[in-house]
Protein backbone atom coordinates (compact mmCIF):
# COMPACT_ATOMS: atom_id res chain seq x y z
CA UNK A 1 0.00 0.00 0.00
CA UNK A 2 1.33 3.44 -0.90
CA UNK A 3 -1.01 6.17 0.22
CA UNK A 4 1.12 9.32 -0.15
CA UNK A 5 -1.26 10.88 2.37
CA UNK A 6 -0.28 13.30 5.11
CA UNK A 7 -1.49 12.22 8.54
CA UNK A 8 -1.21 14.40 11.65
CA UNK A 9 -0.95 12.61 14.99
CA UNK A 10 -1.97 15.14 17.63
CA UNK A 11 -1.18 14.85 21.36
CA UNK A 12 -1.14 16.87 24.57
CA UNK A 13 2.32 15.71 25.78
CA UNK A 14 5.11 15.44 23.22
CA UNK A 15 7.05 12.71 25.09
CA UNK A 16 4.08 10.38 24.46
CA UNK A 17 4.68 10.46 20.70
CA UNK A 18 7.84 8.37 20.95
CA UNK A 19 6.93 6.53 24.17
CA UNK A 20 3.37 5.46 23.32
CA UNK A 21 2.98 6.00 19.56
CA UNK A 22 6.50 5.24 18.28
CA UNK A 23 5.55 1.86 16.82
CA UNK A 24 2.41 3.32 15.24
CA UNK A 25 4.43 6.13 13.64
CA UNK A 26 6.85 3.59 12.13
CA UNK A 27 3.95 1.38 10.99
CA UNK A 28 2.23 4.28 9.20
CA UNK A 29 5.49 5.32 7.56
CA UNK A 30 6.03 1.76 6.30
CA UNK A 31 2.60 1.95 4.62
CA UNK A 32 3.44 5.12 2.71
CA UNK A 33 2.00 7.82 4.94
CA UNK A 34 3.87 11.04 5.61
CA UNK A 35 3.56 11.35 9.39
CA UNK A 36 3.37 14.73 11.11
CA UNK A 37 3.44 14.75 14.93
CA UNK A 38 1.85 17.68 16.76
CA UNK A 39 2.66 18.39 20.40
CA UNK A 40 2.65 21.43 22.71
CA UNK A 41 5.80 21.06 24.80
CA UNK A 42 8.62 19.88 22.54
CA UNK A 43 12.16 20.05 23.84
CA UNK A 44 15.22 19.35 21.70
CA UNK A 45 15.32 15.75 22.96
CA UNK A 46 11.66 15.03 22.12
CA UNK A 47 12.00 16.73 18.72
CA UNK A 48 14.93 14.42 17.95
CA UNK A 49 13.08 11.31 19.15
CA UNK A 50 10.24 12.03 16.70
CA UNK A 51 12.70 12.77 13.87
CA UNK A 52 14.60 9.55 14.61
CA UNK A 53 11.35 7.62 14.13
CA UNK A 54 10.86 9.31 10.75
CA UNK A 55 8.09 11.65 11.87
CA UNK A 56 7.93 15.42 11.32
CA UNK A 57 7.39 17.28 14.61
CA UNK A 58 5.00 20.26 14.63
CA UNK A 59 4.97 22.31 17.85
CA UNK A 60 1.74 24.09 18.78
CA UNK A 61 0.45 25.92 21.85
CA UNK A 62 -1.90 24.19 24.26
CA UNK A 63 -2.93 25.03 27.80
CA UNK A 64 -2.87 21.46 29.10
CA UNK A 65 -5.01 22.00 32.20
CA UNK A 66 -8.12 24.02 32.90
CA UNK A 67 -10.51 25.69 30.51
CA UNK A 68 -9.69 29.15 29.18
CA UNK A 69 -11.98 30.06 26.26
CA UNK A 70 -9.56 32.58 24.75
CA UNK A 71 -6.45 30.34 24.77
CA UNK A 72 -8.56 27.36 23.67
CA UNK A 73 -9.99 29.38 20.73
CA UNK A 74 -6.44 30.40 19.79
CA UNK A 75 -5.37 26.73 19.83
CA UNK A 76 -8.16 25.83 17.40
CA UNK A 77 -7.11 28.65 15.05
CA UNK A 78 -3.46 27.62 15.27
CA UNK A 79 -4.32 23.99 14.48
CA UNK A 80 -6.37 25.11 11.47
CA UNK A 81 -3.40 27.08 10.16
CA UNK A 82 -0.96 24.19 10.74
CA UNK A 83 -3.21 21.66 8.99
CA UNK A 84 -3.61 24.00 6.03
CA UNK A 85 0.13 24.78 5.86
CA UNK A 86 1.17 21.10 5.90
CA UNK A 87 -1.68 19.92 3.64
CA UNK A 88 -2.94 17.41 6.20
CA UNK A 89 -5.25 14.73 4.74
CA UNK A 90 -6.14 12.86 7.96
CA UNK A 91 -6.14 13.87 11.62
CA UNK A 92 -5.47 11.27 14.34
CA UNK A 93 -5.78 12.99 17.76
CA UNK A 94 -5.60 11.37 21.21
CA UNK A 95 -6.23 12.64 24.77
CA UNK A 96 -9.03 15.07 25.62
CA UNK A 97 -7.95 18.50 24.35
CA UNK A 98 -6.29 17.36 21.10
CA UNK A 99 -9.39 15.27 20.29
CA UNK A 100 -11.78 18.15 20.98
CA UNK A 101 -9.83 21.09 19.53
CA UNK A 102 -8.31 19.06 16.70
CA UNK A 103 -11.78 17.86 15.68
CA UNK A 104 -13.19 21.40 15.71
CA UNK A 105 -10.30 22.67 13.57
CA UNK A 106 -10.41 19.76 11.10
CA UNK A 107 -14.18 20.03 10.67
CA UNK A 108 -13.83 23.62 9.43
CA UNK A 109 -11.32 22.40 6.82
CA UNK A 110 -13.21 19.25 5.80
CA UNK A 111 -10.37 17.00 6.99
CA UNK A 112 -11.44 13.50 8.13
CA UNK A 113 -10.77 12.74 11.81
CA UNK A 114 -10.20 9.37 13.46
CA UNK A 115 -10.07 10.02 17.22
CA UNK A 116 -8.48 7.78 19.84
CA UNK A 117 -9.99 7.92 23.35
CA UNK A 118 -7.08 6.74 25.51
CA UNK A 119 -8.89 6.73 28.85
CA UNK A 120 -11.13 9.12 30.72
CA UNK A 121 -8.77 9.99 33.56
CA UNK A 122 -9.48 12.33 36.46
CA UNK A 123 -12.19 14.15 34.50
CA UNK A 124 -14.49 11.10 34.58
CA UNK A 125 -13.43 9.83 38.01
CA UNK A 126 -16.26 11.67 39.86
CA UNK A 127 -14.03 11.65 42.97
CA UNK A 128 -14.41 15.41 43.64
CA UNK A 129 -16.90 18.19 42.89
CA UNK A 130 -14.33 19.62 40.47
CA UNK A 131 -14.18 16.29 38.60
CA UNK A 132 -17.99 16.19 38.34
CA UNK A 133 -18.12 19.72 36.90
CA UNK A 134 -15.26 18.93 34.50
CA UNK A 135 -17.07 15.80 33.35
CA UNK A 136 -20.20 17.78 32.44
CA UNK A 137 -18.20 20.36 30.46
CA UNK A 138 -16.03 17.70 28.79
CA UNK A 139 -19.05 15.60 27.82
CA UNK A 140 -20.63 18.64 26.15
CA UNK A 141 -17.42 19.42 24.22
CA UNK A 142 -16.83 15.77 23.26
CA UNK A 143 -20.43 15.53 21.99
CA UNK A 144 -19.92 18.57 19.73
CA UNK A 145 -16.45 17.50 18.58
CA UNK A 146 -16.99 13.80 17.90
CA UNK A 147 -20.27 14.27 16.02
CA UNK A 148 -18.51 14.76 12.69
CA UNK A 149 -15.58 12.35 13.25
CA UNK A 150 -15.23 9.60 10.68
CA UNK A 151 -14.41 7.07 13.43
CA UNK A 152 -13.88 6.99 17.18
CA UNK A 153 -11.57 4.36 18.68
CA UNK A 154 -11.71 3.35 22.36
CA UNK A 155 -9.18 1.35 24.37
CA UNK A 156 -11.76 -0.56 26.38
CA UNK A 157 -15.43 -1.45 25.96
CA UNK A 158 -16.47 0.25 29.25
CA UNK A 159 -15.46 3.67 27.90
CA UNK A 160 -17.33 3.01 24.65
CA UNK A 161 -20.44 2.03 26.62
CA UNK A 162 -20.20 5.14 28.82
CA UNK A 163 -20.01 7.36 25.71
CA UNK A 164 -23.08 5.61 24.27
CA UNK A 165 -25.04 5.81 27.55
CA UNK A 166 -24.31 9.53 27.89
CA UNK A 167 -25.12 10.06 24.20
CA UNK A 168 -21.66 11.51 23.55
CA UNK A 169 -21.47 9.30 20.45
CA UNK A 170 -24.34 7.93 18.35
CA UNK A 171 -25.07 4.26 17.70
CA UNK A 172 -24.77 4.81 13.95
CA UNK A 173 -21.24 6.25 14.18
CA UNK A 174 -18.20 4.16 13.29
CA UNK A 175 -17.11 3.06 16.80
CA UNK A 176 -14.25 0.67 17.51
CA UNK A 177 -12.39 -0.90 20.46
CA UNK A 178 -8.69 -1.83 20.35
CA UNK A 179 -6.67 -3.42 23.16
CA UNK A 180 -4.86 -0.34 24.42
CA UNK A 181 -1.78 1.12 22.77
CA UNK A 182 -0.18 -2.30 22.46
CA UNK A 183 3.27 -3.30 23.62
CA UNK A 184 6.52 -3.98 21.79
CA UNK A 185 7.23 -7.57 22.81
CA UNK A 186 10.89 -7.32 21.84
CA UNK A 187 11.62 -4.12 23.74
CA UNK A 188 9.94 -5.49 26.88
CA UNK A 189 11.47 -8.94 26.65
CA UNK A 190 10.30 -11.86 28.76
CA UNK A 191 12.42 -12.68 31.80
CA UNK A 192 11.69 -15.77 33.93
CA UNK A 193 11.60 -14.99 37.65
CA UNK A 194 12.61 -17.93 39.85
CA UNK A 195 12.14 -17.59 43.62
CA UNK A 196 12.64 -19.50 46.81
CA UNK A 197 11.24 -18.68 50.25
CA UNK A 198 14.50 -16.93 51.15
CA UNK A 199 14.91 -14.68 48.13
CA UNK A 200 13.78 -11.05 48.04
CA UNK A 201 10.32 -10.47 46.52
CA UNK A 202 10.20 -7.14 44.74
CA UNK A 203 6.93 -5.30 44.06
CA UNK A 204 6.83 -2.24 41.82
CA UNK A 205 4.44 0.56 40.89
CA UNK A 206 5.21 2.72 37.83
CA UNK A 207 2.93 5.73 37.34
CA UNK A 208 2.44 9.44 37.69
CA UNK A 209 2.34 9.56 41.46
CA UNK A 210 -1.25 10.68 42.02
CA UNK A 211 -3.63 9.59 44.76
CA UNK A 212 -6.06 8.26 42.14
CA UNK A 213 -3.40 5.78 41.02
CA UNK A 214 -3.53 4.14 44.46
CA UNK A 215 0.04 5.10 45.34
CA UNK A 216 -0.85 5.90 48.96
CA UNK A 217 -2.56 2.52 49.30
CA UNK A 218 0.69 0.80 48.30
CA UNK A 219 2.68 3.00 50.69
CA UNK A 220 0.34 1.98 53.53
CA UNK A 221 0.59 -1.69 52.55
CA UNK A 222 4.39 -1.40 52.61
CA UNK A 223 4.27 0.12 56.11
CA UNK A 224 2.20 -2.83 57.27
CA UNK A 225 4.05 -5.67 55.53
CA UNK A 226 7.72 -4.67 55.55
CA UNK A 227 8.17 -5.45 59.32
CA UNK A 228 6.47 -8.85 58.87
CA UNK A 229 8.36 -9.75 55.68
CA UNK A 230 11.90 -8.31 55.78
CA UNK A 231 12.62 -9.90 52.38
CA UNK A 232 9.87 -7.80 50.73
CA UNK A 233 10.77 -4.75 48.65
CA UNK A 234 8.32 -2.07 47.51
CA UNK A 235 9.63 -0.04 44.56
CA UNK A 236 7.92 3.14 43.34
CA UNK A 237 8.93 4.67 40.00
CA UNK A 238 7.62 8.03 38.84
CA UNK A 239 7.15 11.59 40.00
CA UNK A 240 4.24 13.45 41.60
CA UNK A 241 2.66 15.83 39.03
CA UNK A 242 3.42 19.51 39.65
CA UNK A 243 0.70 21.92 40.81
CA UNK A 244 -1.81 19.13 41.36
CA UNK A 245 -4.00 18.58 44.40
CA UNK A 246 -3.86 14.86 43.55
CA UNK A 247 -0.07 14.64 43.84
CA UNK A 248 1.38 12.25 46.40
CA UNK A 249 3.70 13.97 48.93
CA UNK A 250 7.28 13.81 47.70
CA UNK A 251 8.47 14.41 51.26
CA UNK A 252 6.56 11.34 52.45
CA UNK A 253 8.01 9.25 49.63
CA UNK A 254 11.53 10.34 50.54
CA UNK A 255 10.97 9.65 54.25
CA UNK A 256 9.70 6.13 53.54
CA UNK A 257 12.68 5.60 51.25
CA UNK A 258 15.11 6.73 53.96
CA UNK A 259 13.65 4.42 56.61
CA UNK A 260 13.68 1.44 54.24
CA UNK A 261 9.92 0.96 53.91
CA UNK A 262 9.96 1.62 50.15
CA UNK A 263 12.56 2.10 47.43
CA UNK A 264 11.73 5.39 45.72
CA UNK A 265 13.36 5.73 42.29
CA UNK A 266 11.89 9.00 41.05
CA UNK A 267 11.49 9.30 37.28
CA UNK A 268 13.10 6.54 35.20
CA UNK A 269 14.37 7.03 31.67
CA UNK A 270 14.60 3.26 31.15
CA UNK A 271 11.49 1.57 32.52
CA UNK A 272 12.18 -1.64 30.55
CA UNK A 273 15.47 -2.18 32.39
CA UNK A 274 14.00 -1.19 35.76
CA UNK A 275 11.07 -3.59 35.66
CA UNK A 276 13.18 -6.45 34.27
CA UNK A 277 14.94 -6.54 37.64
CA UNK A 278 11.71 -6.57 39.68
CA UNK A 279 9.03 -9.22 40.23
CA UNK A 280 5.37 -8.21 40.66
CA UNK A 281 3.61 -5.17 39.20
CA UNK A 282 1.12 -3.32 41.40
CA UNK A 283 -1.33 -0.62 40.24
CA UNK A 284 -4.21 -0.13 42.75
CA UNK A 285 -5.73 2.62 40.63
CA UNK A 286 -9.21 4.12 40.73
CA UNK A 287 -8.38 6.47 37.82
CA UNK A 288 -10.33 5.97 34.53
CA UNK A 289 -7.53 4.31 32.53
CA UNK A 290 -7.61 3.36 28.84
CA UNK A 291 -5.41 0.29 29.18
CA UNK A 292 -2.44 1.33 31.35
CA UNK A 293 0.75 1.25 29.35
CA UNK A 294 2.69 0.39 32.52
CA UNK A 295 0.70 -2.83 32.98
CA UNK A 296 1.31 -3.84 29.35
CA UNK A 297 5.05 -3.37 29.85
CA UNK A 298 4.91 -5.55 32.96
CA UNK A 299 2.84 -8.26 31.19
CA UNK A 300 5.33 -8.44 28.33
CA UNK A 301 8.23 -8.66 30.77
CA UNK A 302 6.60 -11.65 32.49
CA UNK A 303 5.39 -10.12 35.75
CA UNK A 304 2.28 -11.13 37.70
CA UNK A 305 -0.11 -8.17 38.04
CA UNK A 306 -2.06 -6.83 41.01
CA UNK A 307 -4.55 -4.22 39.85
CA UNK A 308 -8.15 -3.10 40.32
CA UNK A 309 -11.44 -4.02 38.71
CA UNK A 310 -11.40 -0.71 36.85
CA UNK A 311 -12.15 -0.20 33.15
CA UNK A 312 -8.93 -0.73 31.21
CA UNK A 313 -7.24 -2.59 34.07
CA UNK A 314 -9.54 -5.59 34.39
CA UNK A 315 -8.77 -6.50 30.75
CA UNK A 316 -5.13 -7.18 31.69
CA UNK A 317 -5.65 -9.83 34.40
CA UNK A 318 -7.19 -13.29 34.35
CA UNK A 319 -7.91 -13.33 38.07
CA UNK A 320 -5.89 -15.97 39.87
CA UNK A 321 -4.07 -16.96 36.67
CA UNK A 322 -1.65 -14.13 35.92
CA UNK A 323 -2.36 -12.03 39.01
CA UNK A 324 -5.22 -10.62 41.04
CA UNK A 325 -8.03 -8.13 40.47
CA UNK A 326 -8.94 -6.26 43.64
CA UNK A 327 -11.55 -3.71 44.68
CA UNK A 328 -10.41 -0.09 44.19
CA UNK A 329 -9.79 2.24 47.16
CA UNK A 330 -9.51 -0.68 49.62
CA UNK A 331 -6.31 -1.48 51.48
CA UNK A 332 -7.15 -4.95 52.83
CA UNK A 333 -7.52 -6.75 49.43
CA UNK A 334 -4.25 -5.15 48.29
CA UNK A 335 -2.41 -6.37 51.39
CA UNK A 336 -3.83 -9.88 50.92
CA UNK A 337 -2.78 -10.02 47.26
CA UNK A 338 0.75 -8.89 48.13
CA UNK A 339 0.95 -11.43 50.98
CA UNK A 340 -0.03 -14.21 48.58
CA UNK A 341 3.20 -13.75 46.61
CA UNK A 342 5.29 -13.36 49.76
CA UNK A 343 3.89 -16.66 51.08
CA UNK A 344 3.93 -18.42 47.68
CA UNK A 345 6.98 -17.09 45.82
CA UNK A 346 7.01 -20.04 43.41
CA UNK A 347 3.81 -18.58 41.90
CA UNK A 348 5.71 -15.53 40.62
CA UNK A 349 7.30 -17.46 37.75
CA UNK A 350 4.12 -19.45 36.96
CA UNK A 351 1.85 -16.40 36.84
CA UNK A 352 4.52 -14.38 35.04
CA UNK A 353 4.50 -16.87 32.17
CA UNK A 354 0.72 -16.45 31.90
CA UNK A 355 1.20 -12.66 31.75
CA UNK A 356 3.58 -13.00 28.83
CA UNK A 357 1.11 -15.26 26.98
CA UNK A 358 -1.61 -12.65 27.45
CA UNK A 359 0.71 -9.93 26.11
CA UNK A 360 1.51 -12.03 23.04
CA UNK A 361 -2.07 -13.06 22.28
CA UNK A 362 -3.93 -9.84 23.05
CA UNK A 363 -1.66 -6.81 23.40
CA UNK A 364 1.10 -7.21 20.77
CA UNK A 365 1.60 -3.73 19.30
CA UNK A 366 1.62 -5.16 15.78
CA UNK A 367 -1.91 -6.52 16.25
CA UNK A 368 -3.20 -3.19 17.54
CA UNK A 369 -1.45 -1.11 14.87
CA UNK A 370 -2.93 -3.32 12.13
CA UNK A 371 -6.38 -2.74 13.63
CA UNK A 372 -5.82 1.04 13.72
CA UNK A 373 -4.47 1.07 10.16
CA UNK A 374 -7.55 -0.82 8.92
CA UNK A 375 -9.81 1.81 10.52
CA UNK A 376 -7.78 4.67 9.00
CA UNK A 377 -7.86 3.06 5.54
CA UNK A 378 -11.61 2.50 5.81
CA UNK A 379 -12.41 6.11 6.58
CA UNK A 380 -9.62 8.29 5.17
Secondary structure, DSSP 8 states (H G I E B T S, - for coil): -----EEEEE-SSTHHHHHHHHHHHHHHHHTT-EEEEEESS--HHHHHHHHHHT-EEEE-----SS--HHHHHHHHHHHHHHHHHTT-SEEEEBSHHHHHHHHHHHHHHT-EEEEEE-EEEGGGT--SHHHHHHHHHHHHHHHHHHTT-SEEEESSHHHHHHHHHTTSS-TTS-EEE-STT-B-TTTS--------TTS-EEEEEES--BGGGTHHHHHHHHHHHHTT-TTEEEEEES---TT-TTB--HHHHHHHHHTTS-EEEES-S-HHHHHHT--EEEE---SEESS-HHHHHHHHHT-EEEEES-TTTGGG--BTTTEEEE-TT-HHHHHHHHHHHHH-THHHHHHHHHHHHHHHHH-BHHHHHHHHHHHHHHH-
